[in-house]
Amino acid sequence: MKNSLKGVLLSGLVLPGLGQVFFRHYLRGIALMFVTCASLSVMAALIVAKALPVLEKIAAGGGEIDINMISTAVNQAATASDSLLFNGLLLLVLISWILAVVDAYRIGRKMDLSAT
């Protein structure tokens, strides 16, 4: 298997930055991993923070699951600033993932060409 394909698969399918670490570009790889993991962690915290009030309203309503009550609670919990932050973080994860794949391919391609 070519190095370029290994790097793309590691950064694209496993974790952004893993291809760079595989090619011994540790600083780049760790930076990409950190950005991706930190962004996903903040996104998960935002999701949990929004889900807890909804679950509390359901529990306060006698624990009955009513789709209209859930929909109302979710709409009341959603704010524009949180949505903007969430979308920005999602865009950051997407950009870092694409950069990791392209960079891993570029590094692997350079290694493939130097080996021949």
N, CA, C and O atoms as a GROMACS GRO file, in nm:
protein
  464
    1MET      N    1   0.085  -0.117   0.000
    1MET     CA    2   0.000   0.000   0.000
    1MET      C    3   0.090   0.124   0.000
    1MET      O    4   0.190   0.129   0.071
    2LYS      N    5   0.053   0.221  -0.079
    2LYS     CA    6   0.131   0.343  -0.090
    2LYS      C    7   0.120   0.426   0.038
    2LYS      O    8   0.019   0.420   0.109
    3ASN      N    9   0.225   0.501   0.066
    3ASN     CA   10   0.225   0.587   0.185
    3ASN      C   11   0.115   0.691   0.180
    3ASN      O   12   0.054   0.723   0.282
    4SER      N   13   0.090   0.745   0.061
    4SER     CA   14  -0.014   0.847   0.049
    4SER      C   15  -0.151   0.792   0.088
    4SER      O   16  -0.230   0.861   0.152
    5LEU      N   17  -0.178   0.668   0.049
    5LEU     CA   18  -0.306   0.606   0.084
    5LEU      C   19  -0.314   0.576   0.233
    5LEU      O   20  -0.419   0.595   0.294
    6LYS      N   21  -0.204   0.530   0.292
    6LYS     CA   22  -0.202   0.504   0.436
    6LYS      C   23  -0.232   0.632   0.514
    6LYS      O   24  -0.312   0.630   0.608
    7GLY      N   25  -0.167   0.741   0.477
    7GLY     CA   26  -0.188   0.868   0.546
    7GLY      C   27  -0.330   0.918   0.533
    7GLY      O   28  -0.388   0.966   0.630
    8VAL      N   29  -0.386   0.907   0.414
    8VAL     CA   30  -0.524   0.951   0.391
    8VAL      C   31  -0.621   0.867   0.473
    8VAL      O   32  -0.714   0.921   0.534
    9LEU      N   33  -0.601   0.737   0.476
    9LEU     CA   34  -0.691   0.650   0.551
    9LEU      C   35  -0.682   0.677   0.702
    9LEU      O   36  -0.784   0.680   0.770
   10LEU      N   37  -0.561   0.696   0.752
   10LEU     CA   38  -0.546   0.722   0.895
   10LEU      C   39  -0.608   0.857   0.935
   10LEU      O   40  -0.678   0.866   1.036
   11SER      N   41  -0.581   0.962   0.856
   11SER     CA   42  -0.634   1.094   0.890
   11SER      C   43  -0.781   1.108   0.854
   11SER      O   44  -0.854   1.183   0.918
   12GLY      N   45  -0.825   1.036   0.752
   12GLY     CA   46  -0.963   1.052   0.708
   12GLY      C   47  -1.062   0.962   0.779
   12GLY      O   48  -1.176   1.003   0.805
   13LEU      N   49  -1.021   0.841   0.812
   13LEU     CA   50  -1.116   0.747   0.869
   13LEU      C   51  -1.099   0.724   1.019
   13LEU      O   52  -1.195   0.687   1.086
   14VAL      N   53  -0.980   0.746   1.071
   14VAL     CA   54  -0.957   0.718   1.212
   14VAL      C   55  -0.963   0.847   1.293
   14VAL      O   56  -1.056   0.866   1.372
   15LEU      N   57  -0.866   0.935   1.274
   15LEU     CA   58  -0.860   1.061   1.349
   15LEU      C   59  -0.775   1.160   1.272
   15LEU      O   60  -0.664   1.127   1.230
   16PRO      N   61  -0.825   1.281   1.252
   16PRO     CA   62  -0.742   1.381   1.184
   16PRO      C   63  -0.611   1.403   1.260
   16PRO      O   64  -0.611   1.423   1.381
   17GLY      N   65  -0.501   1.398   1.187
   17GLY     CA   66  -0.370   1.416   1.248
   17GLY      C   67  -0.296   1.285   1.267
   17GLY      O   68  -0.174   1.285   1.284
   18LEU      N   69  -0.366   1.174   1.264
   18LEU     CA   70  -0.300   1.045   1.284
   18LEU      C   71  -0.208   1.010   1.167
   18LEU      O   72  -0.104   0.947   1.186
   19GLY      N   73  -0.245   1.052   1.048
   19GLY     CA   74  -0.157   1.031   0.932
   19GLY      C   75  -0.027   1.107   0.947
   19GLY      O   76   0.079   1.057   0.911
   20GLN      N   77  -0.035   1.230   1.000
   20GLN     CA   78   0.085   1.309   1.022
   20GLN      C   79   0.174   1.244   1.127
   20GLN      O   80   0.296   1.241   1.112
   21VAL      N   81   0.115   1.194   1.233
   21VAL     CA   82   0.193   1.126   1.337
   21VAL      C   83   0.258   1.001   1.279
   21VAL      O   84   0.372   0.970   1.312
   22PHE      N   85   0.187   0.929   1.196
   22PHE     CA   86   0.241   0.810   1.130
   22PHE      C   87   0.364   0.845   1.047
   22PHE      O   88   0.459   0.767   1.040
   23PHE      N   89   0.362   0.963   0.983
   23PHE     CA   90   0.474   1.007   0.901
   23PHE      C   91   0.578   1.085   0.980
   23PHE      O   92   0.669   1.145   0.923
   24ARG      N   93   0.566   1.084   1.112
   24ARG     CA   94   0.660   1.147   1.205
   24ARG      C   95   0.661   1.300   1.194
   24ARG      O   96   0.764   1.363   1.217
   25HIS      N   97   0.548   1.358   1.160
   25HIS     CA   98   0.528   1.503   1.166
   25HIS      C   99   0.443   1.528   1.291
   25HIS      O  100   0.325   1.562   1.282
   26TYR      N  101   0.507   1.510   1.406
   26TYR     CA  102   0.436   1.505   1.533
   26TYR      C  103   0.364   1.636   1.568
   26TYR      O  104   0.250   1.632   1.614
   27LEU      N  105   0.428   1.749   1.547
   27LEU     CA  106   0.368   1.876   1.587
   27LEU      C  107   0.239   1.903   1.508
   27LEU      O  108   0.138   1.943   1.566
   28ARG      N  109   0.244   1.881   1.378
   28ARG     CA  110   0.124   1.899   1.295
   28ARG      C  111   0.014   1.803   1.337
   28ARG      O  112  -0.102   1.842   1.352
   29GLY      N  113   0.052   1.678   1.356
   29GLY     CA  114  -0.047   1.576   1.391
   29GLY      C  115  -0.114   1.604   1.525
   29GLY      O  116  -0.236   1.594   1.537
   30ILE      N  117  -0.034   1.639   1.624
   30ILE     CA  118  -0.090   1.667   1.756
   30ILE      C  119  -0.176   1.791   1.753
   30ILE      O  120  -0.279   1.797   1.819
   31ALA      N  121  -0.134   1.892   1.676
   31ALA     CA  122  -0.215   2.014   1.665
   31ALA      C  123  -0.352   1.984   1.602
   31ALA      O  124  -0.455   2.032   1.650
   32LEU      N  125  -0.353   1.905   1.496
   32LEU     CA  126  -0.480   1.870   1.431
   32LEU      C  127  -0.567   1.785   1.523
   32LEU      O  128  -0.689   1.804   1.529
   33MET      N  129  -0.505   1.691   1.594
   33MET     CA  130  -0.582   1.609   1.689
   33MET      C  131  -0.640   1.695   1.800
   33MET      O  132  -0.756   1.677   1.838
   34PHE      N  133  -0.561   1.788   1.851
   34PHE     CA  134  -0.607   1.873   1.960
   34PHE      C  135  -0.724   1.960   1.916
   34PHE      O  136  -0.824   1.970   1.987
   35VAL      N  137  -0.713   2.022   1.799
   35VAL     CA  138  -0.822   2.108   1.750
   35VAL      C  139  -0.949   2.027   1.732
   35VAL      O  140  -1.057   2.071   1.772
   36THR      N  141  -0.938   1.910   1.672
   36THR     CA  142  -1.055   1.828   1.648
   36THR      C  143  -1.118   1.779   1.778
   36THR      O  144  -1.239   1.790   1.797
   37CYS      N  145  -1.037   1.726   1.868
   37CYS     CA  146  -1.090   1.671   1.994
   37CYS      C  147  -1.146   1.781   2.084
   37CYS      O  148  -1.248   1.761   2.149
   38ALA      N  149  -1.078   1.896   2.088
   38ALA     CA  150  -1.129   2.006   2.171
   38ALA      C  151  -1.262   2.058   2.116
   38ALA      O  152  -1.354   2.085   2.193
   39SER      N  153  -1.271   2.071   1.985
   39SER     CA  154  -1.397   2.118   1.925
   39SER      C  155  -1.511   2.019   1.950
   39SER      O  156  -1.622   2.060   1.984
   40LEU      N  157  -1.483   1.891   1.933
   40LEU     CA  158  -1.586   1.790   1.958
   40LEU      C  159  -1.627   1.786   2.105
   40LEU      O  160  -1.744   1.762   2.136
   41SER      N  161  -1.532   1.808   2.195
   41SER     CA  162  -1.564   1.810   2.338
   41SER      C  163  -1.654   1.927   2.374
   41SER      O  164  -1.750   1.911   2.451
   42VAL      N  165  -1.625   2.043   2.319
   42VAL     CA  166  -1.710   2.160   2.346
   42VAL      C  167  -1.849   2.139   2.286
   42VAL      O  168  -1.949   2.176   2.346
   43MET      N  169  -1.854   2.080   2.167
   43MET     CA  170  -1.984   2.052   2.105
   43MET      C  171  -2.064   1.955   2.191
   43MET      O  172  -2.185   1.973   2.208
   44ALA      N  173  -2.000   1.853   2.244
   44ALA     CA  174  -2.070   1.757   2.330
   44ALA      C  175  -2.119   1.825   2.457
   44ALA      O  176  -2.230   1.796   2.503
   45ALA      N  177  -2.040   1.915   2.514
   45ALA     CA  178  -2.082   1.987   2.634
   45ALA      C  179  -2.202   2.076   2.605
   45ALA      O  180  -2.292   2.086   2.687
   46LEU      N  181  -2.204   2.140   2.489
   46LEU     CA  182  -2.320   2.222   2.450
   46LEU      C  183  -2.445   2.136   2.434
   46LEU      O  184  -2.554   2.177   2.475
   47ILE      N  185  -2.430   2.020   2.375
   47ILE     CA  186  -2.544   1.931   2.356
   47ILE      C  187  -2.600   1.884   2.490
   47ILE      O  188  -2.721   1.883   2.510
   48VAL      N  189  -2.511   1.845   2.580
   48VAL     CA  190  -2.556   1.799   2.712
   48VAL      C  191  -2.622   1.913   2.788
   48VAL      O  192  -2.724   1.892   2.855
   49ALA      N  193  -2.566   2.033   2.779
   49ALA     CA  194  -2.624   2.148   2.848
   49ALA      C  195  -2.764   2.180   2.796
   49ALA      O  196  -2.849   2.227   2.872
   50LYS      N  197  -2.789   2.156   2.670
   50LYS     CA  198  -2.922   2.180   2.614
   50LYS      C  199  -3.017   2.064   2.643
   50LYS      O  200  -3.138   2.084   2.654
   51ALA      N  201  -2.965   1.944   2.655
   51ALA     CA  202  -3.051   1.827   2.674
   51ALA      C  203  -3.101   1.816   2.819
   51ALA      O  204  -3.213   1.770   2.842
   52LEU      N  205  -3.020   1.858   2.915
   52LEU     CA  206  -3.060   1.843   3.055
   52LEU      C  207  -3.188   1.920   3.091
   52LEU      O  208  -3.274   1.863   3.157
   53PRO      N  209  -3.203   2.046   3.050
   53PRO     CA  210  -3.330   2.114   3.082
   53PRO      C  211  -3.452   2.047   3.017
   53PRO      O  212  -3.560   2.045   3.074
   54VAL      N  213  -3.433   1.994   2.897
   54VAL     CA  214  -3.543   1.926   2.830
   54VAL      C  215  -3.583   1.801   2.908
   54VAL      O  216  -3.701   1.774   2.926
   55LEU      N  217  -3.483   1.726   2.953
   55LEU     CA  218  -3.512   1.606   3.032
   55LEU      C  219  -3.577   1.641   3.166
   55LEU      O  220  -3.664   1.569   3.213
   56GLU      N  221  -3.534   1.752   3.226
   56GLU     CA  222  -3.595   1.796   3.352
   56GLU      C  223  -3.741   1.836   3.332
   56GLU      O  224  -3.825   1.809   3.418
   57LYS      N  225  -3.772   1.902   3.221
   57LYS     CA  226  -3.911   1.939   3.192
   57LYS      C  227  -3.997   1.815   3.168
   57LYS      O  228  -4.113   1.811   3.208
   58ILE      N  229  -3.939   1.716   3.105
   58ILE     CA  230  -4.013   1.591   3.083
   58ILE      C  231  -4.040   1.523   3.218
   58ILE      O  232  -4.151   1.476   3.242
   59ALA      N  233  -3.938   1.520   3.303
   59ALA     CA  234  -3.955   1.458   3.435
   59ALA      C  235  -4.055   1.536   3.519
   59ALA      O  236  -4.132   1.477   3.594
   60ALA      N  237  -4.055   1.669   3.508
   60ALA     CA  238  -4.149   1.752   3.585
   60ALA      C  239  -4.292   1.734   3.535
   60ALA      O  240  -4.387   1.754   3.611
   61GLY      N  241  -4.308   1.697   3.411
   61GLY     CA  242  -4.440   1.676   3.354
   61GLY      C  243  -4.496   1.538   3.383
   61GLY      O  244  -4.593   1.496   3.319
   62GLY      N  245  -4.439   1.467   3.476
   62GLY     CA  246  -4.489   1.335   3.512
   62GLY      C  247  -4.418   1.223   3.439
   62GLY      O  248  -4.457   1.107   3.452
   63GLY      N  249  -4.316   1.257   3.363
   63GLY     CA  250  -4.240   1.154   3.294
   63GLY      C  251  -4.306   1.103   3.168
   63GLY      O  252  -4.253   1.013   3.102
   64GLU      N  253  -4.422   1.159   3.131
   64GLU     CA  254  -4.488   1.116   3.009
   64GLU      C  255  -4.417   1.175   2.888
   64GLU      O  256  -4.375   1.291   2.889
   65ILE      N  257  -4.403   1.095   2.787
   65ILE     CA  258  -4.336   1.141   2.666
   65ILE      C  259  -4.441   1.189   2.568
   65ILE      O  260  -4.518   1.111   2.512
   66ASP      N  261  -4.441   1.320   2.550
   66ASP     CA  262  -4.533   1.384   2.456
   66ASP      C  263  -4.447   1.460   2.356
   66ASP      O  264  -4.370   1.547   2.395
   67ILE      N  265  -4.460   1.430   2.229
   67ILE     CA  266  -4.375   1.489   2.127
   67ILE      C  267  -4.392   1.640   2.120
   67ILE      O  268  -4.296   1.712   2.094
   68ASN      N  269  -4.511   1.689   2.144
   68ASN     CA  270  -4.533   1.833   2.141
   68ASN      C  271  -4.462   1.902   2.256
   68ASN      O  272  -4.405   2.010   2.239
   69MET      N  273  -4.464   1.840   2.376
   69MET     CA  274  -4.395   1.898   2.491
   69MET      C  275  -4.244   1.897   2.468
   69MET      O  276  -4.176   1.994   2.501
   70ILE      N  277  -4.192   1.791   2.412
   70ILE     CA  278  -4.049   1.784   2.383
   70ILE      C  279  -4.011   1.889   2.279
   70ILE      O  280  -3.910   1.957   2.295
   71SER      N  281  -4.090   1.902   2.175
   71SER     CA  282  -4.063   2.000   2.071
   71SER      C  283  -4.064   2.142   2.127
   71SER      O  284  -3.978   2.224   2.092
   72THR      N  285  -4.160   2.172   2.212
   72THR     CA  286  -4.166   2.305   2.275
   72THR      C  287  -4.045   2.329   2.363
   72THR      O  288  -3.987   2.438   2.359
   73ALA      N  289  -4.006   2.231   2.442
   73ALA     CA  290  -3.891   2.246   2.532
   73ALA      C  291  -3.762   2.265   2.453
   73ALA      O  292  -3.676   2.344   2.492
   74VAL      N  293  -3.748   2.193   2.343
   74VAL     CA  294  -3.628   2.206   2.261
   74VAL      C  295  -3.623   2.343   2.196
   74VAL      O  296  -3.517   2.405   2.191
   75ASN      N  297  -3.736   2.391   2.145
   75ASN     CA  298  -3.739   2.522   2.082
   75ASN      C  299  -3.710   2.634   2.181
   75ASN      O  300  -3.645   2.732   2.147
   76GLN      N  301  -3.757   2.619   2.305
   76GLN     CA  302  -3.729   2.719   2.407
   76GLN      C  303  -3.583   2.716   2.448
   76GLN      O  304  -3.526   2.820   2.482
   77ALA      N  305  -3.521   2.600   2.446
   77ALA     CA  306  -3.382   2.586   2.489
   77ALA      C  307  -3.284   2.637   2.383
   77ALA      O  308  -3.173   2.678   2.417
   78ALA      N  309  -3.324   2.634   2.258
   78ALA     CA  310  -3.234   2.675   2.150
   78ALA      C  311  -3.221   2.826   2.147
   78ALA      O  312  -3.321   2.899   2.148
   79THR      N  313  -3.097   2.872   2.142
   79THR     CA  314  -3.070   3.015   2.126
   79THR      C  315  -2.979   3.034   2.006
   79THR      O  316  -2.906   2.943   1.967
   80ALA      N  317  -2.984   3.152   1.949
   80ALA     CA  318  -2.907   3.179   1.828
   80ALA      C  319  -2.756   3.177   1.856
   80ALA      O  320  -2.680   3.130   1.773
   81SER      N  321  -2.713   3.228   1.971
   81SER     CA  322  -2.570   3.235   1.999
   81SER      C  323  -2.511   3.094   2.017
   81SER      O  324  -2.400   3.067   1.970
   82ASP      N  325  -2.584   3.007   2.084
   82ASP     CA  326  -2.536   2.869   2.098
   82ASP      C  327  -2.531   2.798   1.964
   82ASP      O  328  -2.439   2.721   1.937
   83SER      N  329  -2.630   2.823   1.880
   83SER     CA  330  -2.634   2.761   1.748
   83SER      C  331  -2.518   2.811   1.663
   83SER      O  332  -2.458   2.735   1.588
   84LEU      N  333  -2.487   2.940   1.675
   84LEU     CA  334  -2.376   2.997   1.600
   84LEU      C  335  -2.243   2.936   1.646
   84LEU      O  336  -2.157   2.904   1.564
   85LEU      N  337  -2.226   2.922   1.777
   85LEU     CA  338  -2.105   2.860   1.831
   85LEU      C  339  -2.094   2.714   1.786
   85LEU      O  340  -1.987   2.669   1.746
   86PHE      N  341  -2.204   2.641   1.794
   86PHE     CA  342  -2.205   2.501   1.752
   86PHE      C  343  -2.169   2.488   1.605
   86PHE      O  344  -2.089   2.403   1.567
   87ASN      N  345  -2.229   2.573   1.521
   87ASN     CA  346  -2.200   2.566   1.377
   87ASN      C  347  -2.055   2.605   1.348
   87ASN      O  348  -1.993   2.546   1.260
   88GLY      N  349  -2.003   2.702   1.421
   88GLY     CA  350  -1.863   2.740   1.404
   88GLY      C  351  -1.769   2.627   1.442
   88GLY      O  352  -1.670   2.602   1.373
   89LEU      N  353  -1.800   2.560   1.552
   89LEU     CA  354  -1.717   2.447   1.593
   89LEU      C  355  -1.726   2.332   1.493
   89LEU      O  356  -1.626   2.266   1.464
   90LEU      N  357  -1.845   2.309   1.442
   90LEU     CA  358  -1.863   2.204   1.341
   90LEU      C  359  -1.783   2.236   1.215
   90LEU      O  360  -1.723   2.147   1.154
   91LEU      N  361  -1.782   2.363   1.176
   91LEU     CA  362  -1.703   2.405   1.060
   91LEU      C  363  -1.555   2.389   1.087
   91LEU      O  364  -1.480   2.348   0.998
   92LEU      N  365  -1.511   2.419   1.209
   92LEU     CA  366  -1.371   2.402   1.246
   92LEU      C  367  -1.329   2.255   1.238
   92LEU      O  368  -1.220   2.224   1.190
   93VAL      N  369  -1.415   2.166   1.286
   93VAL     CA  370  -1.385   2.022   1.278
   93VAL      C  371  -1.377   1.978   1.132
   93VAL      O  372  -1.286   1.904   1.094
   94LEU      N  373  -1.469   2.024   1.051
   94LEU     CA  374  -1.470   1.987   0.909
   94LEU      C  375  -1.344   2.037   0.838
   94LEU      O  376  -1.282   1.964   0.762
   95ILE      N  377  -1.307   2.161   0.864
   95ILE     CA  378  -1.187   2.219   0.801
   95ILE      C  379  -1.061   2.145   0.847
   95ILE      O  380  -0.974   2.115   0.766
   96SER      N  381  -1.050   2.118   0.976
   96SER     CA  382  -0.931   2.048   1.025
   96SER      C  383  -0.924   1.906   0.969
   96SER      O  384  -0.815   1.856   0.940
   97TRP      N  385  -1.039   1.842   0.953
   97TRP     CA  386  -1.041   1.707   0.896
   97TRP      C  387  -0.994   1.710   0.750
   97TRP      O  388  -0.913   1.627   0.709
   98ILE      N  389  -1.043   1.805   0.673
   98ILE     CA  390  -1.003   1.816   0.532
   98ILE      C  391  -0.854   1.850   0.522
   98ILE      O  392  -0.783   1.790   0.442
   99LEU      N  393  -0.808   1.945   0.605
   99LEU     CA  394  -0.666   1.981   0.603
   99LEU      C  395  -0.578   1.861   0.640
   99LEU      O  396  -0.472   1.841   0.581
  100ALA      N  397  -0.622   1.783   0.737
  100ALA     CA  398  -0.545   1.666   0.779
  100ALA      C  399  -0.534   1.565   0.666
  100ALA      O  400  -0.426   1.509   0.643
  101VAL      N  401  -0.643   1.541   0.596
  101VAL     CA  402  -0.641   1.444   0.486
  101VAL      C  403  -0.552   1.493   0.372
  101VAL      O  404  -0.472   1.416   0.319
  102VAL      N  405  -0.567   1.619   0.334
  102VAL     CA  406  -0.488   1.673   0.224
  102VAL      C  407  -0.340   1.676   0.261
  102VAL      O  408  -0.254   1.641   0.180
  103ASP      N  409  -0.308   1.718   0.384
  103ASP     CA  410  -0.170   1.724   0.427
  103ASP      C  411  -0.108   1.584   0.436
  103ASP      O  412   0.007   1.565   0.395
  104ALA      N  413  -0.182   1.488   0.487
  104ALA     CA  414  -0.131   1.351   0.494
  104ALA      C  415  -0.107   1.295   0.354
  104ALA      O  416  -0.009   1.225   0.332
  105TYR      N  417  -0.196   1.326   0.262
  105TYR     CA  418  -0.175   1.281   0.124
  105TYR      C  419  -0.050   1.345   0.065
  105TYR      O  420   0.029   1.278  -0.002
  106ARG      N  421  -0.033   1.474   0.090
  106ARG     CA  422   0.082   1.546   0.037
  106ARG      C  423   0.214   1.490   0.093
  106ARG      O  424   0.309   1.469   0.019
  107ILE      N  425   0.217   1.466   0.222
  107ILE     CA  426   0.338   1.409   0.285
  107ILE      C  427   0.364   1.268   0.232
  107ILE      O  428   0.478   1.234   0.199
  108GLY      N  429   0.260   1.186   0.224
  108GLY     CA  430   0.275   1.049   0.174
  108GLY      C  431   0.316   1.046   0.028
  108GLY      O  432   0.398   0.963  -0.012
  109ARG      N  433   0.261   1.135  -0.050
  109ARG     CA  434   0.296   1.142  -0.192
  109ARG      C  435   0.444   1.178  -0.209
  109ARG      O  436   0.513   1.122  -0.294
  110LYS      N  437   0.491   1.274  -0.126
  110LYS     CA  438   0.630   1.312  -0.131
  110LYS      C  439   0.721   1.193  -0.094
  110LYS      O  440   0.826   1.173  -0.154
  111MET      N  441   0.677   1.116   0.005
  111MET     CA  442   0.755   0.997   0.044
  111MET      C  443   0.752   0.891  -0.066
  111MET      O  444   0.853   0.826  -0.092
  112ASP      N  445   0.637   0.874  -0.130
  112ASP     CA  446   0.626   0.777  -0.240
  112ASP      C  447   0.718   0.815  -0.356
  112ASP      O  448   0.783   0.728  -0.415
  113LEU      N  449   0.723   0.943  -0.390
  113LEU     CA  450   0.807   0.987  -0.502
  113LEU      C  451   0.955   0.976  -0.469
  113LEU      O  452   1.036   0.946  -0.556
  114SER      N  453   0.990   0.999  -0.344
  114SER     CA  454   1.132   0.989  -0.306
  114SER      C  455   1.179   0.844  -0.297
  114SER      O  456   1.298   0.817  -0.307
  115ALA      N  457   1.086   0.751  -0.278
  115ALA     CA  458   1.121   0.609  -0.267
  115ALA      C  459   1.148   0.547  -0.403
  115ALA      O  460   1.216   0.444  -0.413
  116THR      N  461   1.095   0.609  -0.509
  116THR     CA  462   1.112   0.549  -0.643
  116THR      C  463   1.230   0.607  -0.716
  116THR      O  464   1.258   0.567  -0.829
   0.00000   0.00000   0.00000
